[in-house]
Amino acid sequence: METVMGSKKSNKKKIALLIAVVVILGVVLFGTATNYMGALKIKTGSTSGTKIASVPTTLTIVGSTVYSQEDQIAAQEENNLLIAVFKATAIGEDWTISKLSFSPTDSGGTNAANLVDCIDSMTLQDGTSTSVTATKSGSIFTFSGMNMLVPEDDSIYIELYADLATHSNDGGGLDSDDALYFTLSRNDFEATGTTSGKFTAISSATTTNATYVYRSTPTVANATSLGTSLIAGADQEVYRFTVAADSEGDIILGYMSLQTVVSGIETSNDLGYDISHWQIREHGTGAILGEGGYYDPDQATYLDLTMGGTTDGVTIPAGTSKTFSVFTDIYEDDDIGTMATISTRIYEDRSHEDTDGLNNIVASGLDNMIVGIVWSDLGSASGSHGTGIDEWMNGYKVQGMPVSYTTLS
């Protein structure tokens, strides 16, 4: 009998020791209050009785080259515009998302109340044929009643589409240069894991790409009708391009810069730049719209379409386009062994500049003068127009940009 009792005591000690080891391993591997499963982090504790799914990489902005969303510009009343892409990832189990909410915000995920009037409506797609329309409450757009499956150890992409509102031109609502980002709301959320159960909150996430909205927007394209032959002599056409205005409103073109690469020829008599030898004209009429010069250190040509401030720029009426021709003097240099060529394209603006006066936008460019295009949508909240009004933008993300070189030889 003593032997049996001793054996039972020994077994109890072994069981207690085994439990202790399991507890220690649980603390080391999973923590006391949080279970970590790869990229998925689920808090099993509670906050005011609410289960919280804290999923840093479950709903994130796609930054890969496989599926990336970049900054963009858009005109008022544009419909079904892709404005944001989120990525949902499930680790360790299947997850079904039934509710998601988003707000239009600034890049820091705040000030939604100032931007919500830019959006008329929003829809969501997850790669299936199903499209869900949001309900709007205050500054929050909520998608509910969904059955969005995120398979175990896999990802899906969540696309947000918006119908933009009418331009208000009043300092509120949709006004020129509003920058829209989108933030996933923390508490307007529901998802159910196959083993973890239902969760009603999630870590917030904000898109890194902006949608800049305007009254109207331009589209730029090279004009292929110029051909490829270079003719030496005074006053020769070396570049031709077209600018179209969105149907929502007029566009004003005030200034532009061209990347100009030359070989075997001289431009402006090699004087660095010479204002009298570069002109931009309306193709077909020959009307002189602006003048400029070639700046050799940067291989750039700048063209002022306000004629030195005597006009407010060139108007392109809503829904129409204008074709422009650039002229200069072309002379072959002394090196007879080098083929004479000139390659020209509109300079690419690679970063956004907030709306400002025309001269300030020009000064923000390379060497204080090289900006691809400076344009206005007549969208100042004051309702005024002019080169000194804060209504001018550079060519960042203008449709059609960057254009390719036009080469003449």
C-alpha positions, 0 to 999 in steps of 0.5 A: 500500500505504501508503494502505491501511495508513493507512486501516486505522489510521484505521478502528481509531482510529474504532472505538476512539473509538466503543467509548469513547463507548459505554462512557461512555454506558453508565456515564452511563445505567446505572452501572457495576454496576447497570442502572436501567430506570425503577422496576425496578432490577436489580443485575447483579453478584453477592453470594456467588454469588447474583444479587440482584433489588433491586426497590424498586417491584416488590413494594410496598404498595398505597397508592392509592385504587384498591386500598387496604388499611386497618387492621382489627380481627379476632376469633380463629379468623376464616378467609380474612381479607384481611390484606395487599396487595402490588403487583408491577410489571414494567418492561422485560420480563415477570417470572414469580414462582415463590416468595414468602415472608412473615412476620407482624411489627411495623410495623418488619418485626421480632419475627416470632417473637412474632407467628407463633402468631397465624396458623394458615395463609395463602393467596395470590391474584394476581387469578386463580382460583388460590389457593396455600397456604403452607408454614410454617417457623419464622416464615416462610410460603412460597408456592412452585411458582407461575407468577405472571406480571407482564406487561412495564410492568404491575402485578398485586396480590398478596393475602394471606389468613389463618386466625387462631389461637385466642386464647391469653390467656397472653402468647404466641400470639394475644393481645388487641391483637397488631398484625400487619403482614406483611413480604416476606422478602428471601431466600426468593424466586424470579423469572425475567425473560424476558431477565434470567434467574433471581433468588433475592433481593429487597428486603424490604417491609413493609405499612403497615396493621395487623390488630389481633386480639382474643378477640372484637370488637363490631359497632355500628349505629344502630337505625332503630326510633326514628323521626324525631320529636322530642318536647319535654319531660323524659326523652325518647329521642333516640338508639337503637343496637345493639351485637353481640358476635362469636360467639367471646366476650363483649364488655363496653361500659364508656364511650362518647361521642356527637356531639350537634348541637342547633338550636332546643332546650336540653339540660341547661338550657345548663349546659355539662353536667349529669350527671343529665339524660343516661342510657343504658338497655337498650332494652325493659327500661328498666334504667338502665345509665349516666349522663353529660352534654352538653359544649357546646364539643365538641357531645359527650355522654359516658356512663359505663356503669360507673355511676361505677365501681360496675360493670365495664360492660355485658356483651353475651354472645357471639353476641348483641346489645343495643339501647341507648336514650339519654334527655335533657330537651328544651326548645325555646329562645326563638327561635321562628324556629328549627326544633327538631332534635337529631342524634346519632351515636357519636363516631368514634375515628380512631386506635388506642390500645393496651389499657389501663385504662378510665380511661386510654383515656377520658383519651386522648380529646378533652378527656380524655373524648371517646372513641367507645366503650370496650370489652373482650374480656375478653382480658387475659393475666392472666385478670383483668377490671375497669376497672383491667385493661389490657384496654380498647380504643377504637372504632378500626375497630370494625365498623359505624363510623362510623355516620351521624347520627340526626336528630329534628325 
